Amino acid sequence: MTTNNLIEKGQSFLTYSATLILSQLHLLRASSDRRHQTAITAAATLVGTWSLYRLLFSKRKRHVENIVPLVSGSLPILGHALAINQDPAKFLAQCREKYGPAFRLNLAGRETFVLTGRLIPELLFASRKQFSFTEGVEVVVPTKRVLHLSYDHKHKEEEISPRDKHPIVFPVKQNFKPDQISVFSERIQKGFLGMLNEKLALQPGEKRTLATWDFLSEAISRISCLCFAGSRVGNNKDLVLAMASFTQNIIKAGMLLTILPDAIANVVVRRLFSVEQQLDLLMELIVPELEKIASGELPDDEPTFVSMVFKLPKADGSYRSPRDAAFYFKEIALASIHTTSHFTTFALHELACRPELVAEMRDMISKVGPERTPENVSEIPLLDSFLREVLRYDIDYLGLHHKALKDVVLSTGQVIPEGSLVVAALEDAHVYPMDPPPAGMKPLDEFDPYRFLNMEQDKWSSTIGNDLISFGLGGHACPGRYFAVNEIKYVLAELIMRYNVSTASGKRAKDFPVMGMVKFPPREPLIFEGI
């Protein structure tokens, strides 16, 4: 490779990197803070130099027999980014047809192993000694590293013993089951109705245009803070706003950590992208609450996520300190607010272009009586079928990131080497399922809100299976899905009964895909009209 070639490739990659970082951060609601903009520009400039260095001087990988095949057409530095961005669904389907159910792509500067169809359950049902979901996500968005850089000087997260009941998963599995939603019902209603009364009180015929994602993020954050932190602190507006943007701030910082050399990235994140203030706020509010409950100064009369963690004994019989228990609130905020807002925004865009469907739903919702609750609207079949279709249709192209902890041999005989990033082709799996759909069903690449009505086997929106892997499968499935789907259905029911929702054009707005992997809801605002 000549010097001129190196310079040309370095220049092209510099341009590409700058565009990529700026566009993605803008997509994720990047801060208008001038310090952040300056840091982003500087980071983009550094990426070209650093990545070119890694390209030229990285160690050669070990040879692996019968490794999953690499898709042809990978460009120097850019990999398959251009090809997959043009039409992600078509590109992935073509790869599957040509290379089989497993293939490799070069995406975002790393080799990615893609599993489709019948191989996806092999990933999701695999032993935790083979694949790690936590470490896979950390490869893409190093959340824990962002938290360490932001807050280790004030509070270090406890080490969880393998013998302990997991302080996040166990409380959610035990306390957020379908028949336990009533415990949180009043708080769900209070949080969302309060948001509507403050931010969207419209007279009949009055219209308002809203940035839907931002509105719903705050609304879902209100609900989450009330249910997971409790009524005494969950109404704090600063906490609500901080948690509404928490995941997005983590993603911004994490992106920089994945592309910059550690020494530079650590300084940039600590000084400009730290989430220290958000963590300070939750600790200042929740820790005193738990201390007062422990001393008897306040009654322990309201089930919350943090109180569940606080009262969960460790394997040795001891309990967590108020600080350790409160610090886990960040995890539930990360897991719930962003994802719930994401799918609720998609759902509203699907409703906005289907006024006949809205009218039919409105008629069904009105039959539950004047007082709508998460419990009574959750039983409406059409609303549930619609939400299940949103979860099926409006799904990422590639997701459920895992890291291989050892060499793994697939049922095809092909090998995924230790340390590899592995993803599932989610949309492809929903459009080309392992089990053939019932005769007479609409094509799976079309949106059909009635798809799951009157089926022989009941499939509610929280029911997981090979035809709906949005929540994962088996023991790795999201334990909070029952709470999430009931929360979304209640939010949709209230919006349907109070407003006509539309787009300016009357048509379904276009989704916003990123790097051919992630599918974000449309950025086009929605028009709300009071009824």
PyMOL commands that set and color helices and strands:
alter all, ss='L'
color gray80, all
select helices_A, chain A and resi 3-27+34-57+81-86+88-99+117-124+133-140+143-151+169-175+178-180+182-199+212-228+231-234+237-244+246-259+262-272+276-295+305-310+322-327+329-352+355-366+374-377+381-393+426-431+474-476+481-498
alter helices_A, ss='H'
color red, helices_A
select strands_A, chain A and resi 102-107+110-115+131-132+207-210+398-404+408-409+415-416+421-425+499-502+512-514+518-520+526-530
alter strands_A, ss='S'
color yellow, strands_A
deselect
rebuild
show_as cartoon
